[in-house]
Amino acid sequence: MRVLLVEDDEPVAQSLRRGLIRYGFEVDWVTTGREALEASPADLVLLDLGLPDGDGLDVCRELRTRTDVPIIVISARSDETDRVVGLEIGADDYVSKPFGVREVIARIRAVMRRARPPQGDAAGPDRYGRLTVDRKAARAHLDGKEVQLTPKEYDLLAFLTEEPGALMTREQIMEAVWDAHWFGPTKTLDVHVAALRRKLAGAIRIETVRGVGFRLVVDEPSAQS
């Protein structure tokens, strides 16, 4: 996945670029609005508002007239008006500085999930051992029998099965599954994880990584099964 990073503050840009690369993203970094508008197509744009050759809001507006690429605005401006205007002219999300790389990654995941359904939708249900997840129908089946999941239990399962074995932080999960602007307690996450463990026992394991988050592991079907 290619990210176009539009940021003229070099320390901020370099730190964010390194973090994105660690998470497996390809990053094209430019420092002006003109370069952003001339850049090669990307899968997502991270756009600073305080650019040396103009207002990032103007760049956002122009990008939106040309493409439907997801845009996340990043800015040190704390004025709510800028946030509202940015969203109204086409930005998909807004991150205020200072921010952590993990927060940006979580917001990228959330935006991309909303903007582009997983490719598996066109090919039918995705199989994970004894478990199948039908993202088009928003249903899950265990050994061919539908598992009764609440909407959030399904959303959590769909998110975790996008990358089996990958460690997902609590923050990433909450912002991707519940809301991109979730700031409340994460106790509800533990409740939903416990429900999935109970309903899908023997097919998947959701491992707890203390102090960090969770990792979904697919259990291989036994020979007898």
Secondary structure, DSSP 4 states (H G I P E B T S, - for coil): -EEEEE---HHHHHHHHHHHHHTT-EEEEE-SHHHHHHSPP-SEEEEESEETTEEHHHHHHHHHHH----EEEEES---HHHHHHHHHTT-SEEEESS--HHHHHHHHHHHHHHHS--THHHH--EEETTEEEETTTTEEEETTEE----HHHHHHHHHHTTSTT-EEEHHHHIIIII-TT--S-SHHHHHHHHHHHHHTTTTEEEEEETTTEEEEEEPPPPS--
